Amino acid sequence: FDRTSELREEFNEFASNRLKRGGNCHRSDIVRAFRRYFAKYRREDSEQYPLSNMEIEGLLREWNSVNTLAEITSTGFYNGLSINEQADAFR
């Protein structure tokens, strides 16, 4: 199995269900939302499913460069991208 491809697919699923255009949010908020969305990644130091915050941020940057093109500030805010909080209510 190809871990990188699997992570990209999972991030794409998360993004299509939980991210929306408009507004703004910080990359740490998106990392937390991703970890809530996929319970197996809840803990960064999980022995079975280890995944660092930096890896998630990399997936976010890659996804943003292809899909949203939100502006990223030097402090880590994504202008033009936000978390769809309403979608979280049903998980």
MIDOSE-1310 file (N, C-alpha, C; in nm, 2 decimals, decimal comma, always signed):
residues 91
fdrt	+0,08/-0,12/+0,00/+0,00/+0,00/+0,00/+0,09/+0,12/+0,00; +0,04/+0,23/-0,07/+0,12/+0,35/-0,08/+0,06/+0,45/+0,02; +0,13/+0,48/+0,13/+0,09/+0,57/+0,23/+0,06/+0,71/+0,18; +0,14/+0,76/+0,10/+0,12/+0,89/+0,04/-0,01/+0,91/-0,03
selr	-0,03/+0,81/-0,12/-0,16/+0,81/-0,20/-0,28/+0,80/-0,11; -0,27/+0,72/-0,01/-0,38/+0,70/+0,09/-0,41/+0,83/+0,17; -0,30/+0,89/+0,21/-0,32/+1,02/+0,29/-0,38/+1,13/+0,20; -0,34/+1,13/+0,07/-0,39/+1,23/-0,02/-0,54/+1,21/-0,04
eefn	-0,58/+1,08/-0,06/-0,72/+1,05/-0,07/-0,80/+1,08/+0,05; -0,74/+1,05/+0,17/-0,81/+1,08/+0,29/-0,83/+1,24/+0,31; -0,72/+1,31/+0,28/-0,73/+1,45/+0,29/-0,83/+1,51/+0,19; -0,84/+1,46/+0,07/-0,94/+1,50/-0,03/-1,08/+1,48/+0,02
efas	-1,10/+1,36/+0,08/-1,23/+1,33/+0,14/-1,27/+1,43/+0,25; -1,17/+1,45/+0,34/-1,19/+1,55/+0,45/-1,22/+1,69/+0,39; -1,14/+1,73/+0,30/-1,16/+1,87/+0,24/-1,29/+1,88/+0,17; -1,34/+1,78/+0,10/-1,47/+1,80/+0,03/-1,58/+1,80/+0,13
nrlk	-1,56/+1,74/+0,25/-1,67/+1,73/+0,34/-1,66/+1,84/+0,45; -1,54/+1,89/+0,48/-1,53/+1,98/+0,59/-1,47/+2,12/+0,56; -1,41/+2,14/+0,44/-1,36/+2,27/+0,41/-1,45/+2,34/+0,31; -1,45/+2,48/+0,32/-1,53/+2,55/+0,22/-1,46/+2,68/+0,19
rggn	-1,49/+2,73/+0,07/-1,43/+2,85/+0,02/-1,49/+2,97/+0,10; -1,40/+3,07/+0,12/-1,45/+3,19/+0,19/-1,40/+3,19/+0,33; -1,40/+3,31/+0,39/-1,36/+3,32/+0,53/-1,21/+3,30/+0,55; -1,17/+3,27/+0,67/-1,03/+3,24/+0,69/-1,02/+3,15/+0,81
chrs	-0,91/+3,08/+0,82/-0,88/+3,00/+0,94/-0,73/+2,97/+0,95; -0,69/+2,92/+1,06/-0,55/+2,90/+1,08/-0,52/+2,75/+1,05; -0,40/+2,72/+1,00/-0,36/+2,59/+0,97/-0,38/+2,49/+1,08; -0,36/+2,54/+1,21/-0,37/+2,45/+1,32/-0,52/+2,41/+1,34
divr	-0,61/+2,50/+1,31/-0,75/+2,46/+1,31/-0,79/+2,35/+1,21; -0,73/+2,36/+1,10/-0,75/+2,26/+0,99/-0,69/+2,12/+1,04; -0,57/+2,13/+1,09/-0,51/+2,00/+1,14/-0,60/+1,94/+1,25; -0,65/+2,02/+1,34/-0,74/+1,96/+1,45/-0,86/+1,90/+1,39
afrr	-0,92/+1,97/+1,29/-1,04/+1,92/+1,22/-1,02/+1,79/+1,15; -0,90/+1,78/+1,09/-0,86/+1,66/+1,02/-0,85/+1,54/+1,12; -0,79/+1,57/+1,23/-0,77/+1,47/+1,33/-0,91/+1,42/+1,39; -1,00/+1,52/+1,40/-1,14/+1,48/+1,45/-1,21/+1,40/+1,35
yfak	-1,19/+1,44/+1,22/-1,26/+1,37/+1,11/-1,22/+1,22/+1,10; -1,09/+1,20/+1,11/-1,04/+1,06/+1,10/-0,99/+1,02/+1,24; -1,07/+0,94/+1,31/-1,04/+0,90/+1,45/-0,90/+0,83/+1,46; -0,86/+0,76/+1,35/-0,74/+0,68/+1,36/-0,62/+0,77/+1,37
yrre	-0,63/+0,90/+1,33/-0,53/+1,00/+1,34/-0,54/+1,09/+1,46; -0,63/+1,06/+1,55/-0,65/+1,16/+1,66/-0,52/+1,19/+1,74; -0,44/+1,09/+1,76/-0,31/+1,11/+1,83/-0,20/+1,11/+1,73; -0,12/+1,22/+1,74/+0,00/+1,23/+1,66/+0,10/+1,12/+1,68
dseq	+0,11/+1,07/+1,80/+0,21/+0,97/+1,83/+0,15/+0,83/+1,83; +0,04/+0,81/+1,77/-0,02/+0,67/+1,76/+0,08/+0,57/+1,70; +0,09/+0,46/+1,76/+0,18/+0,36/+1,71/+0,13/+0,29/+1,58; +0,00/+0,28/+1,57/-0,06/+0,21/+1,45/-0,08/+0,31/+1,34
ypls	-0,11/+0,43/+1,36/-0,13/+0,53/+1,26/-0,06/+0,66/+1,29; +0,07/+0,66/+1,29/+0,15/+0,78/+1,32/+0,13/+0,89/+1,20; +0,10/+1,01/+1,24/+0,09/+1,11/+1,14/+0,12/+1,25/+1,21; +0,23/+1,31/+1,17/+0,26/+1,44/+1,23/+0,18/+1,56/+1,18
nmei	+0,17/+1,66/+1,26/+0,10/+1,78/+1,22/+0,17/+1,84/+1,09; +0,30/+1,83/+1,08/+0,37/+1,88/+0,96/+0,32/+1,81/+0,84; +0,30/+1,67/+0,85/+0,26/+1,60/+0,74/+0,12/+1,64/+0,69; +0,03/+1,67/+0,79/-0,11/+1,72/+0,76/-0,10/+1,85/+0,69
egll	-0,01/+1,94/+0,75/+0,00/+2,07/+0,69/+0,05/+2,06/+0,55; +0,14/+1,97/+0,52/+0,19/+1,94/+0,38/+0,08/+1,90/+0,29; -0,01/+1,81/+0,34/-0,13/+1,77/+0,26/-0,22/+1,89/+0,23; -0,23/+1,98/+0,33/-0,32/+2,10/+0,32/-0,26/+2,19/+0,21
rewn	-0,13/+2,22/+0,22/-0,06/+2,30/+0,12/-0,07/+2,25/-0,02; -0,05/+2,12/-0,03/-0,06/+2,05/-0,16/-0,21/+2,06/-0,22; -0,30/+2,03/-0,13/-0,44/+2,04/-0,17/-0,48/+2,18/-0,21; -0,44/+2,28/-0,13/-0,47/+2,42/-0,16/-0,41/+2,47/-0,29
svnt	-0,30/+2,42/-0,32/-0,23/+2,47/-0,45/-0,31/+2,42/-0,57; -0,38/+2,31/-0,56/-0,45/+2,25/-0,67/-0,60/+2,30/-0,67; -0,66/+2,31/-0,55/-0,80/+2,32/-0,54/-0,86/+2,46/-0,50; -0,80/+2,53/-0,41/-0,85/+2,65/-0,36/-0,78/+2,77/-0,39
laei	-0,65/+2,76/-0,38/-0,56/+2,88/-0,41/-0,59/+2,99/-0,31; -0,62/+2,95/-0,18/-0,64/+3,05/-0,08/-0,50/+3,11/-0,05; -0,50/+3,23/-0,01/-0,38/+3,30/+0,03/-0,33/+3,26/+0,17; -0,21/+3,22/+0,18/-0,15/+3,18/+0,31/-0,06/+3,29/+0,36
tstg	-0,10/+3,33/+0,48/-0,02/+3,44/+0,54/+0,11/+3,38/+0,61; +0,20/+3,47/+0,65/+0,32/+3,42/+0,71/+0,30/+3,37/+0,85; +0,18/+3,40/+0,91/+0,15/+3,35/+1,04/+0,06/+3,22/+1,04; +0,04/+3,17/+0,91/-0,03/+3,04/+0,90/-0,18/+3,05/+0,88
fyng	-0,23/+3,17/+0,85/-0,37/+3,18/+0,82/-0,40/+3,16/+0,67; -0,51/+3,09/+0,64/-0,56/+3,07/+0,51/-0,67/+3,17/+0,48; -0,65/+3,27/+0,40/-0,75/+3,36/+0,37/-0,82/+3,31/+0,24; -0,95/+3,29/+0,25/-1,03/+3,24/+0,14/-1,07/+3,09/+0,16
lsin	-1,04/+3,04/+0,28/-1,07/+2,90/+0,31/-1,11/+2,89/+0,46; -1,22/+2,81/+0,49/-1,26/+2,80/+0,63/-1,32/+2,66/+0,65; -1,34/+2,63/+0,78/-1,39/+2,50/+0,81/-1,54/+2,51/+0,82; -1,61/+2,41/+0,76/-1,75/+2,41/+0,76/-1,80/+2,35/+0,89
eqad	-1,83/+2,44/+0,98/-1,86/+2,39/+1,12/-1,99/+2,32/+1,12; -2,08/+2,35/+1,03/-2,21/+2,28/+1,03/-2,20/+2,13/+0,99; -2,10/+2,10/+0,91/-2,07/+1,96/+0,87/-2,03/+1,88/+0,99; -1,96/+1,95/+1,08/-1,90/+1,88/+1,20/-2,01/+1,83/+1,29
afr	-2,13/+1,90/+1,29/-2,24/+1,86/+1,38/-2,29/+1,72/+1,36; -2,27/+1,67/+1,24/-2,33/+1,54/+1,21/-2,23/+1,42/+1,22; -2,11/+1,45/+1,26/-2,00/+1,34/+1,28/-2,01/+1,29/+1,42
